[in-house]
Amino acid sequence: MNKIITTSIRLKDYALWYYFRYFPSNKKLENKLLEKTLQDRELVDGVLDQIKHLFTEDDIIRSNIKNYIFRNKNVNYIKLNLMKKQFPKDRINEILTNEFGSEEHSLLNVHSLVRKIENFKNKGKSIQYIKIKLIERKLDREGVENALSVVFGDKGDNENLAHEYQKLEGKYEKKKIIEKLLRKGFFYGDIKEIINK
């Protein structure tokens, strides 16, 4: 069982260690300290008052957002994960909007999108499937479509569809092939056209 902390000094040491180890939200830090003291609200409030000047929650939110943007995560993913970490929703939205311009433009990086799209293409996914996976906001559409044009060029899905059909042709009957290609996001009319050639 975890040790229960009963003194202010020990709790302060633990709070600082926990904070600099995990960089939690204020709410998460408070919950962890309450857990360690068996819900001793007075002790926890005293320690939080002593250390609150050492860090700001906004800096941690900014740092997390920068990390997610570096990893090419979209706005919805960023918001959801920060809220899971118990950061206040209003602060997340305000920082994303005011400091990162999430309402004016997409936060997705075109070079990273090209790599993701190439991976999807190599797995035999259609343009439609890729769009559904990557476009979550209107602002992301332009970047995704630019990256799609880089990867697929003027050929579109036809080359990819033909390749996927050839892989499945000898293994399955027509009905099963159609089902598999539909699941990969290809249009029924295009599939019928390839099969009837």
C-alpha positions as CSV (number, residue, x, y, z in Angstrom):
1,M,0.0,0.0,0.0
2,N,1.1,3.6,-0.7
3,K,2.5,5.5,2.3
4,I,0.2,8.1,3.7
5,I,1.7,11.6,4.1
6,T,0.8,13.4,7.2
7,T,3.3,16.3,7.4
8,S,3.4,19.5,5.4
9,I,7.1,19.2,4.6
10,R,6.8,15.7,3.2
11,L,3.7,16.6,1.2
12,K,5.4,19.7,-0.2
13,D,8.4,17.5,-1.3
14,Y,6.0,15.0,-2.8
15,A,4.0,17.7,-4.6
16,L,7.1,19.2,-6.1
17,W,8.4,15.8,-7.2
18,Y,5.1,14.9,-8.7
19,Y,4.7,18.2,-10.5
20,F,8.2,18.2,-12.1
21,R,7.9,14.5,-13.0
22,Y,4.4,14.6,-14.7
23,F,3.6,18.4,-15.2
24,P,-0.1,17.8,-14.3
25,S,-3.0,20.2,-14.3
26,N,-3.7,22.0,-11.0
27,K,-6.8,19.8,-10.5
28,K,-4.8,16.6,-11.1
29,L,-2.1,17.6,-8.7
30,E,-4.7,18.5,-6.1
31,N,-6.4,15.1,-6.5
32,K,-3.1,13.3,-6.2
33,L,-2.2,15.1,-3.0
34,L,-5.7,14.4,-1.6
35,E,-5.1,10.7,-2.4
36,K,-1.7,10.7,-0.6
37,T,-3.1,12.4,2.5
38,L,-6.4,10.4,2.7
39,Q,-8.5,13.5,1.8
40,D,-6.9,15.9,4.3
41,R,-8.2,19.0,2.6
42,E,-6.6,21.4,5.1
43,L,-3.1,20.0,4.7
44,V,-3.4,19.9,0.8
45,D,-4.7,23.5,0.6
46,G,-1.8,24.7,2.8
47,V,0.8,23.0,0.6
48,L,-0.8,24.2,-2.6
49,D,-0.8,27.8,-1.3
50,Q,2.9,27.5,-0.6
51,I,3.9,26.2,-4.0
52,K,1.4,27.7,-6.4
53,H,3.7,30.6,-7.2
54,L,6.3,28.2,-8.7
55,F,4.3,27.3,-11.8
56,T,1.5,28.3,-14.0
57,E,-1.0,26.0,-15.6
58,D,-1.0,28.0,-18.9
59,D,2.7,27.3,-19.5
60,I,2.0,23.6,-19.2
61,I,-1.0,23.8,-21.6
62,R,1.2,25.8,-24.1
63,S,4.0,23.2,-23.8
64,N,1.5,20.3,-24.4
65,I,0.0,22.0,-27.4
66,K,3.4,22.6,-28.9
67,N,4.2,19.0,-28.4
68,Y,1.0,17.8,-30.1
69,I,1.5,20.2,-33.0
70,F,5.0,18.9,-33.4
71,R,3.5,15.4,-33.6
72,N,1.0,16.7,-36.2
73,K,-2.1,16.2,-34.1
74,N,-5.3,18.0,-35.1
75,V,-7.1,20.5,-32.9
76,N,-9.8,18.0,-31.7
77,Y,-7.2,15.5,-30.6
78,I,-5.3,18.3,-28.7
79,K,-8.4,19.5,-26.9
80,L,-9.6,16.0,-26.0
81,N,-6.2,14.9,-24.6
82,L,-5.7,18.1,-22.6
83,M,-9.2,17.7,-21.1
84,K,-8.4,14.1,-20.2
85,K,-5.5,15.5,-18.2
86,Q,-8.0,17.7,-16.4
87,F,-6.9,21.1,-17.8
88,P,-9.7,23.6,-17.9
89,K,-11.6,23.6,-21.2
90,D,-11.9,27.4,-21.4
91,R,-8.1,27.9,-20.9
92,I,-7.3,25.3,-23.6
93,N,-9.7,26.9,-26.1
94,E,-8.4,30.4,-25.3
95,I,-4.7,29.5,-25.7
96,L,-5.4,27.5,-28.9
97,T,-7.3,30.4,-30.4
98,N,-5.3,33.4,-29.3
99,E,-1.8,32.0,-29.4
100,F,-1.9,29.3,-32.0
101,G,-4.6,30.7,-34.3
102,S,-6.6,27.5,-34.4
103,E,-9.7,29.3,-35.6
104,E,-7.9,31.0,-38.6
105,H,-5.9,28.2,-40.0
106,S,-5.1,24.5,-39.7
107,L,-2.4,23.3,-37.3
108,L,-1.5,20.3,-39.5
109,N,1.9,20.2,-41.2
110,V,1.7,19.4,-44.9
111,H,5.0,17.4,-44.9
112,S,3.7,15.2,-42.1
113,L,0.4,14.9,-43.9
114,V,2.2,13.7,-47.1
115,R,3.9,10.9,-45.0
116,K,0.6,9.8,-43.5
117,I,-1.1,9.8,-46.8
118,E,1.7,7.7,-48.4
119,N,1.3,5.2,-45.5
120,F,-2.5,5.0,-46.2
121,K,-1.8,4.6,-49.9
122,N,0.7,1.8,-49.3
123,K,-2.0,0.1,-47.3
124,G,-4.3,0.3,-50.2
125,K,-6.7,3.0,-48.8
126,S,-8.7,5.2,-51.2
127,I,-8.6,9.0,-51.3
128,Q,-12.1,9.1,-49.8
129,Y,-11.0,6.9,-46.9
130,I,-8.0,9.1,-46.3
131,K,-10.1,12.3,-46.4
132,I,-12.5,10.9,-43.8
133,K,-9.6,10.0,-41.5
134,L,-7.6,13.3,-41.8
135,I,-10.2,16.1,-42.3
136,E,-11.9,16.9,-39.0
137,R,-12.4,20.6,-39.5
138,K,-13.0,22.8,-42.6
139,L,-9.7,24.5,-41.9
140,D,-7.8,21.2,-42.4
141,R,-9.4,20.5,-45.8
142,E,-7.1,22.6,-47.9
143,G,-3.9,21.1,-46.4
144,V,-5.1,17.6,-46.7
145,E,-6.2,18.1,-50.3
146,N,-2.8,19.6,-51.2
147,A,-1.0,16.7,-49.6
148,L,-3.4,14.3,-51.5
149,S,-2.5,15.9,-54.8
150,V,1.2,15.6,-54.1
151,V,0.8,11.8,-53.3
152,F,-1.8,10.8,-55.9
153,G,-1.2,13.4,-58.6
154,D,-3.6,13.4,-61.5
155,K,-4.1,9.6,-61.4
156,G,-6.4,9.7,-58.4
157,D,-7.6,6.4,-57.0
158,N,-7.6,4.4,-60.3
159,E,-4.0,3.2,-60.0
160,N,-4.4,2.3,-56.3
161,L,-7.8,0.6,-57.0
162,A,-6.4,-1.5,-59.9
163,H,-3.4,-2.6,-57.7
164,E,-5.7,-3.6,-54.8
165,Y,-8.0,-5.4,-57.2
166,Q,-5.1,-7.4,-58.6
167,K,-4.0,-8.4,-55.1
168,L,-7.5,-9.8,-54.3
169,E,-8.5,-11.1,-57.8
170,G,-7.2,-14.7,-57.5
171,K,-8.0,-15.2,-53.8
172,Y,-11.7,-14.2,-53.6
173,E,-14.9,-14.3,-55.6
174,K,-16.2,-11.0,-57.0
175,K,-18.7,-10.3,-54.2
176,K,-16.0,-10.6,-51.5
177,I,-13.6,-8.5,-53.5
178,I,-16.3,-5.7,-53.8
179,E,-16.9,-5.9,-50.1
180,K,-13.2,-5.6,-49.3
181,L,-12.6,-2.7,-51.7
182,L,-15.7,-0.8,-50.4
183,R,-14.3,-1.1,-46.8
184,K,-11.1,0.5,-48.1
185,G,-13.2,3.5,-49.2
186,F,-13.4,3.0,-53.0
187,F,-16.6,4.0,-54.8
188,Y,-18.9,1.2,-56.0
189,G,-19.0,2.5,-59.5
190,D,-15.2,2.6,-59.8
191,I,-15.0,-1.0,-58.4
192,K,-17.5,-2.3,-60.9
193,E,-15.7,-0.6,-63.7
194,I,-12.4,-2.2,-62.8
195,I,-14.0,-5.7,-62.3
196,N,-15.8,-5.5,-65.7
197,K,-12.6,-4.7,-67.7
